[in-house]
């Protein structure tokens, strides 16, 4: 009998694990603009016993059966109501009233009072912002302090008429050009207040874009993407609600939004409280119809938010409380998006795995027990797929396993599996590559051997079929990729750490340890992954590869590299974009087709338009054609 069979027998998992909504509240078209005050200094000492009363004053409610939805639709005559995702607080006022004397300032808040969760984009159907986009034979790119328009055929360029501000991202949707920019909107030098500006332009005359709308939303940028011609803007903010810096006006704890200089109300029913927050922090998401300029809907999610994930038609927010005295296991709140926000349910990892809702922390040490952690969330055919870690602590030693969860939010069915390493080494998840029905994970394993630390990376595969999960490990080790010449770890200065390049037909490229080369693998069979070519560094060792790349076809890819100066110093690096052809069966599999000097990697961007490839550099006056 495995773990799943045991807990099913004890009624710990099954159809009753998901708190979900089969119906939704009325749609909203409202908003509100109120200003946060600057983050006040908090010197609030609160007795630990008071916090204990808050968290432990009642046992967790029994999850409802599938026929007993959590969110009951309001009567048509009633005003709109908030999404009912908390068992304790119905309104923001109730939460603030409690936190006025019990705010524990969760450690996830940044030094400036903002909260910026690590966001994962998990679907090719999501349009992410770029620095270069093409439309009606013209390219629009972000230059120095302005947006530049270039005629792609003639390579002429000029500053786009009517566009003069800074921009970090560009989008195209329904003949509209969308500019997104973060900026310091107020506060003091030591306590800055940030906002995000979104401006849309009509491209009926491609060389003279016409401003149509400007939106400004308070908070640090979390994510901005386009799906189904709608722009989703996610920002984060937070402010202490304790008695020391308590703000009398509840509206001061609400998000801010304006359209064309007009304050847009943010109503109480557009506040969603996730569980039992220990401080005031939120992620606000506004959905904008790019073509009409209308605000489709907006929602502010308050909670101890660990991470947020999104895809076409859905968002998932992971909460986990972690204070000096208490740790609660993660909850995953799921929402359908599109014409608004519909609460579809909560996945409780504690209930799923038969764990207590939380554990008390003593002297900064977790007690013996099991601890799930969520690392990534995806959705396929209405079924949530979750990858994480499952740590077990006993007698001072720890063992970590790979964790996979599936959940059907409409039926309440769930499944979960773990996969352990035979030698029980600790591991840290480096990278996840989501595919149609499979996830490829690379995990850095850490072990002590005779007072020596050994680090290696292992490959794991998780295959999904409906709710079914099949996990497999392998003895095949790959190099642990931690950065370029130890300049940085776990991330690229130009983007996310993505060391696996999928070329198609089961062929995958992966950076090796330096990285001064790329190994070639065949992952077509998860049960039998093969190393086809162990690169000794034919791609020049002086070019330390960045984790920035794109695939042009099944045999051609482009990749960014940087070279140190003559003294080996990376402060004066030379950047280039190199295009390679790869033949996994050849003795020398890599052929350099093109090398493009790009000045600074931070300003480099490429695009494909009308079957041709184009690029810009930081100093580009015009869009250049890329040929090889």
MISE-704311 format. One line per field, with one value per residue (C-alpha): residue number from 1; residue in one letter; z, y, x. Coordinates in nm, 3 decimals. Each point is the difference from the previous one (the first is absolute). Example, Ala and Ser with C-alpha at 12.3 -4.5 7.8 and 13.67 -1.06 7.14 Angstrom:
// MISE-704311
num: [1	2]
residuo: [A	S]
w: [0.780	-0.066]
v: [-0.450	0.344]
u: [1.230	0.137]
This chain:
// MISE-704311
num: [1	2	3	4	5	6	7	8	9	10	11	12	13	14	15	16	17	18	19	20	21	22	23	24	25	26	27	28	29	30	31	32	33	34	35	36	37	38	39	40	41	42	43	44	45	46	47	48	49	50	51	52	53	54	55	56	57	58	59	60	61	62	63	64	65	66	67	68	69	70	71	72	73	74	75	76	77	78	79	80	81	82	83	84	85	86	87	88	89	90	91	92	93	94	95	96	97	98	99	100	101	102	103	104	105	106	107	108	109	110	111	112	113	114	115	116	117	118	119	120	121	122	123	124	125	126	127	128	129	130	131	132	133	134	135	136	137	138	139	140	141	142	143	144	145	146	147	148	149	150	151	152	153	154	155	156	157	158	159	160	161	162	163	164	165	166	167	168	169	170	171	172	173	174	175	176	177	178	179	180	181	182	183	184	185	186	187	188	189	190	191	192	193	194	195	196	197	198	199	200	201	202	203	204	205	206	207	208	209	210	211	212	213	214	215	216	217	218	219	220	221	222	223	224	225	226	227	228	229	230	231	232	233	234	235	236	237	238	239	240	241	242	243	244	245	246	247	248	249	250	251	252	253	254	255	256	257	258	259	260	261	262	263	264	265	266	267	268	269	270	271	272	273	274	275	276	277	278	279	280	281	282	283	284	285	286	287	288	289	290	291	292	293	294	295	296	297	298	299	300	301	302	303	304	305	306	307	308	309	310	311	312	313	314	315	316	317	318	319	320	321	322	323	324	325	326	327	328	329	330	331	332	333	334	335	336	337	338	339	340	341	342	343	344	345	346	347	348	349	350	351	352	353	354	355	356	357	358	359	360	361	362	363	364	365	366	367	368	369	370	371	372	373	374	375	376	377	378	379	380	381	382	383	384	385	386	387	388	389	390	391	392	393	394	395	396	397	398	399	400	401	402	403	404	405	406	407	408	409	410	411	412	413	414	415	416	417	418	419	420	421	422	423	424	425	426	427	428	429	430	431	432	433	434	435	436	437	438	439	440	441	442	443	444	445	446	447	448	449	450	451	452	453	454	455	456	457	458	459	460	461	462	463	464	465	466	467	468	469	470	471	472	473	474	475	476	477	478	479	480	481	482	483	484	485	486	487	488	489	490	491	492	493	494	495	496	497	498	499	500	501	502	503	504	505	506	507	508	509	510	511	512	513	514	515	516	517	518	519	520	521	522	523	524	525	526	527	528	529	530	531	532	533	534	535	536	537	538	539	540	541	542	543	544	545	546	547	548	549	550	551	552	553	554	555	556	557	558	559	560	561	562	563	564	565	566	567	568	569	570	571	572	573	574	575	576	577	578	579	580	581	582	583	584	585	586	587	588	589	590	591	592	593	594	595	596	597	598	599	600	601	602	603	604	605	606	607	608	609	610	611	612	613	614	615	616	617	618	619	620	621	622	623	624	625	626	627	628]
residuo: [X	X	X	X	X	X	X	X	X	X	X	X	X	X	X	X	X	X	X	X	X	X	X	X	X	X	X	X	X	X	X	X	X	X	X	X	X	X	X	X	X	X	X	X	X	X	X	X	X	X	X	X	X	X	X	X	X	X	X	X	X	X	X	X	X	X	X	X	X	X	X	X	X	X	X	X	X	X	X	X	X	X	X	X	X	X	X	X	X	X	X	X	X	X	X	X	X	X	X	X	X	X	X	X	X	X	X	X	X	X	X	X	X	X	X	X	X	X	X	X	X	X	X	X	X	X	X	X	X	X	X	X	X	X	X	X	X	X	X	X	X	X	X	X	X	X	X	X	X	X	X	X	X	X	X	X	X	X	X	X	X	X	X	X	X	X	X	X	X	X	X	X	X	X	X	X	X	X	X	X	X	X	X	X	X	X	X	X	X	X	X	X	X	X	X	X	X	X	X	X	X	X	X	X	X	X	X	X	X	X	X	X	X	X	X	X	X	X	X	X	X	X	X	X	X	X	X	X	X	X	X	X	X	X	X	X	X	X	X	X	X	X	X	X	X	X	X	X	X	X	X	X	X	X	X	X	X	X	X	X	X	X	X	X	X	X	X	X	X	X	X	X	X	X	X	X	X	X	X	X	X	X	X	X	X	X	X	X	X	X	X	X	X	X	X	X	X	X	X	X	X	X	X	X	X	X	X	X	X	X	X	X	X	X	X	X	X	X	X	X	X	X	X	X	X	X	X	X	X	X	X	X	X	X	X	X	X	X	X	X	X	X	X	X	X	X	X	X	X	X	X	X	X	X	X	X	X	X	X	X	X	X	X	X	X	X	X	X	X	X	X	X	X	X	X	X	X	X	X	X	X	X	X	X	X	X	X	X	X	X	X	X	X	X	X	X	X	X	X	X	X	X	X	X	X	X	X	X	X	X	X	X	X	X	X	X	X	X	X	X	X	X	X	X	X	X	X	X	X	X	X	X	X	X	X	X	X	X	X	X	X	X	X	X	X	X	X	X	X	X	X	X	X	X	X	X	X	X	X	X	X	X	X	X	X	X	X	X	X	X	X	X	X	X	X	X	X	X	X	X	X	X	X	X	X	X	X	X	X	X	X	X	X	X	X	X	X	X	X	X	X	X	X	X	X	X	X	X	X	X	X	X	X	X	X	X	X	X	X	X	X	X	X	X	X	X	X	X	X	X	X	X	X	X	X	X	X	X	X	X	X	X	X	X	X	X	X	X	X	X	X	X	X	X	X	X	X	X	X	X	X	X	X	X	X	X	X	X	X	X	X	X	X	X	X	X	X	X	X	X	X	X	X	X	X	X	X	X	X	X	X	X	X	X	X	X	X	X	X	X	X	X	X	X	X	X	X	X	X	X	X	X	X	X	X	X	X	X	X	X	X	X	X	X	X	X	X	X]
w: [0.000	-0.101	0.167	-0.221	0.077	0.373	0.011	-0.224	0.247	0.279	-0.197	-0.012	-0.377	-0.272	-0.122	0.322	-0.020	-0.221	0.128	-0.322	-0.151	-0.255	-0.041	-0.011	0.124	-0.232	-0.247	0.086	-0.200	0.288	0.160	0.253	0.041	0.347	0.104	0.230	0.250	0.009	0.188	0.366	0.225	0.199	0.351	0.116	0.264	0.036	0.236	-0.175	0.189	-0.171	-0.337	0.114	0.093	-0.347	-0.190	0.227	0.133	-0.200	-0.183	-0.380	-0.138	-0.167	-0.378	-0.169	-0.219	-0.377	0.043	0.258	-0.173	0.203	-0.191	-0.004	-0.272	0.133	-0.057	-0.319	0.206	0.224	-0.076	-0.119	0.272	0.044	-0.105	0.313	0.034	0.372	0.280	0.247	-0.166	-0.217	-0.057	-0.002	0.299	0.207	-0.094	0.075	0.334	0.107	-0.143	0.170	0.309	-0.155	-0.310	-0.019	-0.303	-0.204	-0.108	-0.367	-0.007	-0.163	0.165	-0.172	0.120	-0.340	-0.078	-0.322	-0.033	-0.246	-0.295	-0.243	-0.354	-0.102	-0.334	-0.357	-0.038	0.230	-0.173	0.206	-0.047	-0.234	-0.104	-0.371	-0.178	-0.364	-0.157	-0.358	-0.133	0.285	0.304	0.333	0.254	0.324	-0.061	0.237	0.173	-0.286	-0.225	-0.349	-0.314	-0.295	-0.347	-0.022	-0.376	-0.021	0.352	0.051	0.345	0.203	0.342	-0.011	-0.012	0.322	0.209	0.221	0.332	0.137	-0.054	0.136	-0.204	-0.327	-0.102	-0.314	0.022	-0.237	-0.193	0.327	0.122	0.378	0.203	0.359	0.234	0.373	0.173	0.341	0.060	0.346	0.352	0.142	-0.109	0.269	-0.051	-0.369	-0.132	-0.338	-0.270	-0.345	-0.302	-0.295	-0.315	-0.315	-0.350	-0.314	-0.295	-0.282	-0.126	0.081	-0.007	0.218	0.294	0.176	0.379	0.102	0.372	0.299	0.311	0.318	0.274	0.334	0.097	-0.115	-0.327	0.047	-0.354	-0.314	-0.287	-0.278	-0.050	-0.237	-0.081	0.368	0.200	0.353	0.230	0.335	0.264	0.366	0.306	0.374	0.308	0.372	0.171	0.358	0.268	-0.034	-0.357	-0.030	-0.270	0.101	-0.352	-0.121	-0.358	0.058	-0.005	-0.339	-0.337	-0.221	-0.366	-0.240	-0.365	-0.199	0.322	0.151	0.323	-0.038	0.313	0.146	0.179	0.303	-0.206	-0.211	0.303	0.048	0.330	-0.028	0.322	0.316	-0.092	0.265	-0.165	-0.267	-0.340	-0.328	-0.368	-0.207	-0.349	-0.249	-0.329	-0.281	-0.336	-0.226	-0.296	0.187	0.287	0.249	0.335	-0.018	0.369	0.284	0.326	0.292	0.171	0.363	0.171	0.102	-0.368	-0.084	-0.379	-0.279	-0.326	-0.308	-0.340	-0.263	0.192	0.348	0.291	0.305	0.318	0.254	0.362	0.286	0.341	0.148	0.315	0.286	0.188	-0.260	-0.343	-0.191	-0.298	-0.346	-0.141	-0.373	-0.086	-0.359	-0.214	-0.350	-0.191	-0.327	0.052	0.369	0.298	0.104	0.308	-0.097	0.318	0.252	0.008	0.356	0.007	0.370	-0.060	-0.311	0.187	0.335	0.182	0.281	-0.128	0.138	0.242	0.279	-0.041	0.297	-0.002	-0.376	-0.059	-0.164	0.204	-0.143	-0.263	-0.368	-0.196	-0.356	-0.213	-0.328	-0.277	-0.319	-0.116	-0.342	-0.140	-0.278	-0.098	0.324	0.222	0.217	-0.005	0.282	0.046	0.334	0.273	0.296	0.289	0.297	0.312	0.268	0.274	-0.144	-0.350	-0.305	-0.312	-0.298	-0.271	-0.328	0.032	-0.269	0.052	-0.234	0.080	-0.195	0.141	-0.147	0.137	0.313	-0.100	0.094	-0.019	0.124	-0.021	0.127	-0.132	0.231	-0.076	0.099	0.204	0.166	-0.090	0.037	-0.324	-0.138	-0.308	-0.274	-0.291	-0.124	-0.365	-0.051	-0.308	-0.132	0.237	0.170	0.227	-0.015	0.324	0.067	0.365	0.166	0.258	0.297	0.216	0.255	-0.057	0.253	0.076	-0.370	-0.168	-0.321	-0.239	-0.310	-0.199	-0.063	-0.258	0.095	-0.219	0.097	-0.254	0.026	-0.139	0.145	0.375	-0.034	0.084	-0.099	0.145	-0.097	0.101	-0.177	0.082	-0.280	0.156	-0.165	0.094	0.269	-0.169	0.242	-0.214	-0.197	0.161	0.340	-0.076	0.104	0.091	-0.071	-0.268	-0.292	0.015	-0.321	0.087	0.170	0.039	-0.280	-0.068	-0.203	-0.372	-0.171	-0.368	-0.089	-0.084	0.349	-0.032	0.284	0.059	0.347	0.125	0.159	0.316	-0.111	-0.208	-0.299	-0.205	-0.033	0.045	-0.224	0.140	-0.128	0.236	-0.231	0.250	0.361	0.122	-0.206	-0.042	-0.187	-0.021	-0.371	0.019	0.293	-0.114	0.087	-0.098	-0.379	0.031	0.098	0.369	0.011	-0.076	0.326	-0.102	0.139	0.066	-0.283	-0.314	-0.260	-0.242	-0.371	-0.120	0.106	-0.087	0.048	0.314	0.109	0.327	0.184	0.112	0.180	0.006	0.273	-0.075	-0.026	0.377	0.033	0.147	-0.076	0.077	-0.356	-0.174	-0.375	-0.094	-0.315	-0.137	-0.159	-0.228	-0.008	-0.197	0.198	-0.132	0.288	-0.211	-0.128	0.145	0.043	0.050	0.025	-0.302	0.052	-0.270	0.114	0.267	0.069	0.224	0.218	0.234	0.309	0.061	0.195	-0.310	-0.246	-0.132	-0.295	-0.179	-0.291	-0.239	-0.333	-0.017	0.063	0.314	0.135	0.296	0.188	0.232	0.281	-0.236	-0.305	-0.200	-0.215	-0.004	-0.169	-0.206	0.130	-0.269	0.017]
v: [0.000	0.333	0.340	0.086	-0.323	0.050	0.356	-0.080	-0.271	0.256	0.244	0.253	0.038	-0.053	0.200	0.200	0.161	0.293	0.295	0.127	0.218	-0.140	0.340	0.351	0.344	0.268	0.152	0.336	0.309	0.221	0.123	0.248	0.230	0.067	0.075	-0.212	0.210	-0.042	-0.310	0.101	-0.124	-0.296	-0.060	-0.221	-0.264	-0.248	-0.292	-0.333	-0.136	0.247	-0.127	-0.355	0.079	0.137	-0.296	-0.281	0.126	-0.259	-0.323	0.012	-0.042	-0.327	0.045	0.006	-0.281	0.062	0.084	0.271	0.286	0.248	0.305	0.030	0.234	0.320	0.076	0.201	0.289	0.013	0.212	-0.180	-0.179	-0.084	-0.340	-0.212	-0.166	0.056	-0.198	0.282	0.341	0.111	0.352	0.199	0.196	-0.318	-0.092	0.349	0.004	-0.314	0.102	0.340	-0.180	-0.325	0.093	-0.229	0.158	-0.315	-0.033	-0.015	0.378	0.181	0.269	0.264	-0.156	-0.148	-0.364	-0.147	-0.371	-0.214	-0.036	-0.289	0.025	-0.349	0.016	0.083	0.155	0.283	0.299	0.144	0.351	0.063	0.285	-0.053	-0.068	0.011	0.127	0.083	0.001	0.208	-0.088	0.177	-0.021	0.161	0.243	0.239	0.175	-0.047	-0.251	-0.018	-0.108	-0.154	-0.093	-0.361	0.000	0.308	-0.010	0.368	0.115	0.293	0.066	-0.106	0.312	0.058	-0.253	0.170	-0.185	-0.285	-0.357	-0.334	-0.225	0.015	-0.195	-0.019	-0.085	0.084	0.272	0.158	0.060	-0.036	0.150	-0.105	0.185	-0.011	0.324	0.161	0.174	0.148	-0.057	0.101	-0.084	-0.267	-0.121	0.016	-0.059	-0.170	-0.020	-0.153	0.200	-0.164	0.208	-0.118	0.144	-0.036	-0.117	0.084	0.219	-0.219	0.287	0.230	-0.194	0.179	-0.018	-0.155	-0.081	0.028	-0.217	0.039	-0.262	0.024	-0.263	-0.185	-0.189	-0.368	-0.098	0.141	-0.217	-0.018	-0.283	0.005	0.370	0.090	0.144	-0.132	0.239	-0.141	0.221	-0.054	0.223	-0.011	0.217	-0.068	-0.013	-0.020	0.247	0.191	0.113	-0.075	0.211	0.113	-0.004	-0.357	0.125	0.064	-0.376	-0.039	-0.007	0.309	0.022	0.285	0.020	0.313	0.189	-0.096	-0.191	-0.339	-0.125	-0.327	-0.141	-0.229	-0.289	0.017	-0.108	-0.370	-0.117	-0.324	-0.200	0.177	0.254	0.100	0.338	0.224	-0.076	-0.054	-0.075	0.213	-0.125	0.223	-0.136	0.258	-0.046	0.136	0.077	0.191	0.132	-0.125	-0.154	-0.350	-0.078	0.034	-0.177	0.046	-0.320	0.046	-0.274	-0.144	-0.043	-0.217	-0.014	0.067	-0.191	0.064	-0.131	0.046	0.029	-0.070	0.131	-0.187	0.165	-0.195	0.111	-0.119	0.159	-0.003	0.200	-0.042	-0.200	-0.180	-0.162	-0.095	-0.234	0.146	0.058	0.052	0.226	-0.036	0.246	-0.006	0.321	0.151	0.203	0.037	-0.198	-0.314	-0.181	-0.367	-0.146	-0.049	-0.288	-0.056	-0.189	-0.072	-0.165	-0.174	-0.165	-0.055	0.256	0.238	0.347	0.145	-0.048	0.213	0.113	-0.006	0.183	0.038	-0.377	-0.196	-0.301	-0.350	-0.053	0.029	0.327	0.044	0.294	0.117	0.094	0.022	-0.024	-0.075	-0.085	-0.242	-0.083	0.145	-0.207	0.178	-0.148	0.097	-0.073	0.049	-0.150	-0.218	0.030	-0.235	0.096	-0.257	-0.007	0.286	-0.148	0.097	-0.180	0.180	-0.162	0.127	0.065	-0.002	0.080	-0.006	0.145	0.024	0.310	-0.080	-0.356	0.026	-0.296	0.014	-0.204	0.039	-0.187	0.047	-0.126	-0.042	-0.029	-0.335	0.158	0.254	0.305	0.347	0.174	0.341	0.033	0.183	0.004	-0.134	-0.039	-0.043	-0.195	-0.116	-0.296	-0.007	0.200	-0.028	0.102	0.054	-0.015	0.085	-0.264	0.077	-0.257	-0.009	-0.263	-0.014	0.372	0.081	0.153	-0.176	0.177	-0.155	0.042	-0.278	-0.029	-0.082	-0.049	0.037	-0.121	0.088	-0.168	0.154	-0.035	-0.277	0.075	-0.203	0.114	-0.131	0.073	-0.088	-0.071	0.237	0.304	0.336	0.294	0.228	0.337	0.288	0.292	0.149	-0.009	0.026	0.351	-0.097	-0.304	-0.121	0.250	0.206	0.378	0.003	-0.242	-0.324	-0.288	-0.237	-0.236	-0.258	0.069	-0.220	-0.050	-0.242	-0.373	-0.086	0.194	0.238	0.221	0.087	0.226	-0.174	0.103	0.286	0.062	-0.001	-0.246	-0.173	-0.370	-0.182	-0.238	-0.224	0.032	-0.164	-0.287	0.114	-0.346	-0.001	0.348	-0.005	0.228	0.025	0.237	0.117	0.336	0.058	0.363	0.030	0.312	0.237	-0.011	0.374	0.055	-0.069	-0.080	0.187	-0.172	0.194	-0.189	-0.072	-0.285	0.074	-0.356	-0.354	0.045	0.374	0.211	0.341	0.060	0.297	-0.006	0.239	0.011	0.150	0.265	-0.074	-0.017	-0.244	0.270	-0.026	0.363	0.085	-0.301	-0.019	-0.139	-0.184	-0.196	-0.324	-0.221	-0.368	-0.301	-0.322	-0.356	-0.245	-0.282	0.188	-0.032	0.377	0.080	0.381	0.228	0.377	0.161	0.362	0.223	0.337	0.253	0.152	0.241	-0.059	-0.311	0.196	0.179	-0.291	-0.134	-0.209	-0.066	-0.198	0.192	-0.116	-0.292	0.216	0.044	0.345	0.134	0.317	0.089	0.252	0.264	-0.096	0.291	-0.246	-0.362	-0.225	-0.312	-0.319	-0.237	-0.309]
u: [0.000	0.149	-0.049	-0.296	-0.183	0.055	-0.130	-0.294	-0.091	0.013	-0.217	0.283	-0.015	-0.251	-0.294	-0.028	0.343	-0.082	-0.194	-0.148	-0.266	-0.243	-0.165	0.138	-0.097	-0.125	0.248	0.149	0.094	0.105	0.321	0.135	0.299	0.122	0.349	0.210	0.184	0.377	0.110	0.019	0.277	-0.127	0.126	-0.280	0.063	-0.282	-0.026	0.043	-0.295	-0.233	0.114	-0.049	-0.360	-0.060	0.136	-0.104	-0.330	-0.190	0.071	-0.002	-0.351	-0.092	0.036	-0.340	-0.122	-0.024	-0.370	0.074	0.185	0.201	-0.121	-0.376	-0.131	-0.157	-0.362	-0.045	-0.137	0.305	0.306	0.315	0.192	0.367	0.130	-0.044	0.339	0.061	-0.160	0.071	-0.033	-0.288	0.127	0.323	-0.132	-0.015	0.356	0.131	-0.178	0.183	0.336	-0.012	0.133	0.126	0.204	0.301	0.170	0.056	0.361	-0.101	-0.047	0.291	0.206	-0.210	-0.325	-0.080	-0.055	0.133	-0.069	0.187	-0.237	0.002	-0.138	-0.100	-0.178	0.094	-0.346	0.100	0.159	0.283	0.135	0.295	0.225	-0.072	-0.332	-0.107	-0.322	-0.110	0.357	0.143	0.205	-0.046	0.278	0.107	0.285	0.169	-0.288	-0.247	-0.172	0.151	-0.187	0.185	-0.123	0.112	0.056	0.219	0.147	-0.072	-0.099	-0.119	-0.142	-0.362	-0.213	-0.192	0.195	0.256	0.005	0.207	-0.121	0.117	-0.229	-0.193	-0.310	-0.212	-0.371	-0.287	0.189	0.103	0.354	0.025	0.285	0.068	0.233	0.078	0.091	0.042	-0.330	0.051	0.119	0.336	0.352	0.021	-0.356	-0.082	-0.348	-0.019	-0.265	-0.042	-0.118	-0.176	-0.062	-0.178	0.037	-0.210	0.214	-0.241	0.286	0.300	0.251	-0.210	-0.148	-0.285	-0.033	-0.332	0.027	0.230	-0.034	0.205	-0.011	0.178	0.253	0.309	-0.025	-0.079	-0.101	-0.153	-0.123	-0.256	-0.248	-0.299	0.057	-0.023	0.288	0.052	0.189	0.113	0.158	0.083	0.002	-0.047	-0.003	0.013	-0.339	0.124	-0.091	0.327	-0.067	-0.370	-0.167	-0.347	-0.143	-0.055	0.021	0.371	0.049	-0.167	0.181	0.010	-0.095	-0.061	-0.100	0.090	0.054	-0.337	-0.004	-0.172	-0.181	0.125	-0.302	-0.017	-0.134	0.317	0.205	0.069	0.152	0.197	-0.013	0.121	0.270	0.254	0.071	-0.149	0.141	-0.177	0.028	-0.237	-0.092	-0.178	-0.134	-0.007	-0.172	0.274	-0.226	-0.272	0.210	-0.258	0.082	-0.145	0.049	0.246	0.069	0.238	0.116	0.110	0.195	0.335	0.078	0.297	-0.032	-0.248	-0.035	-0.209	-0.097	-0.274	-0.327	0.137	0.202	0.126	0.126	0.202	-0.011	0.216	0.033	0.349	0.074	0.246	-0.262	-0.208	0.018	-0.315	0.008	-0.067	-0.347	-0.062	-0.293	-0.121	-0.195	-0.146	0.071	-0.117	-0.315	0.080	0.124	-0.187	0.119	0.030	0.143	0.278	0.245	0.117	0.329	-0.051	-0.339	0.130	0.284	-0.167	0.214	-0.084	-0.089	0.323	0.286	0.142	0.361	0.236	0.335	-0.023	-0.005	-0.279	-0.112	0.018	-0.265	-0.082	-0.005	-0.130	0.117	-0.151	0.245	-0.207	-0.362	-0.146	-0.344	-0.093	-0.358	-0.133	0.231	0.252	0.349	0.234	0.370	0.167	0.213	-0.092	0.243	-0.001	0.195	0.079	0.262	0.200	0.024	-0.200	-0.116	-0.151	-0.209	-0.137	-0.374	-0.270	-0.369	-0.301	-0.341	-0.324	-0.168	-0.342	-0.027	0.215	0.218	0.368	0.316	0.356	0.327	0.354	0.331	0.298	0.369	0.144	0.276	-0.229	0.212	-0.144	-0.079	-0.087	-0.220	0.191	-0.237	-0.334	-0.091	-0.375	-0.105	-0.338	-0.029	0.337	0.224	0.379	0.168	0.368	0.088	0.331	0.076	0.219	0.177	0.281	0.266	0.283	-0.030	-0.013	-0.304	-0.104	-0.237	-0.147	-0.319	-0.247	-0.276	-0.358	-0.304	-0.366	-0.258	-0.369	-0.310	-0.314	0.043	0.255	0.363	0.304	0.332	0.339	0.355	0.319	0.361	0.097	0.164	0.042	0.216	-0.137	-0.046	0.040	0.107	0.281	0.344	-0.169	-0.125	-0.350	-0.205	-0.350	-0.085	0.115	0.034	-0.205	-0.277	-0.091	0.239	-0.105	0.289	-0.198	-0.055	-0.262	0.084	-0.283	-0.007	0.120	0.328	0.085	0.302	0.121	0.276	0.293	0.177	0.225	-0.211	0.236	-0.197	-0.336	-0.069	-0.249	-0.263	-0.276	-0.298	-0.256	-0.039	-0.026	0.094	0.319	0.150	0.329	0.301	0.074	0.293	0.210	0.130	0.367	-0.038	0.022	-0.208	0.284	0.085	0.061	-0.369	-0.180	-0.353	-0.294	-0.332	-0.167	-0.088	-0.267	-0.066	-0.051	-0.060	0.085	0.367	0.064	0.010	0.128	0.176	0.149	0.361	0.228	0.377	0.219	0.260	0.370	0.036	-0.288	-0.225	-0.372	-0.073	0.108	-0.151	-0.054	-0.343	-0.096	-0.293	0.118	-0.209	0.094	-0.110	0.006	0.022	-0.018	0.142	0.305	0.348	0.014	-0.370	0.015	0.052	0.012	-0.216	-0.005	0.150	-0.160	0.170	-0.272	0.179	-0.210	-0.206	-0.257	-0.131	0.007	-0.330	-0.111	-0.328	-0.140	-0.225	-0.142	0.245	0.309	0.207	0.093	0.193	0.089	0.286	0.006	0.141	-0.208	-0.135	-0.194	-0.114	0.258	-0.071	0.159	0.124	0.216]
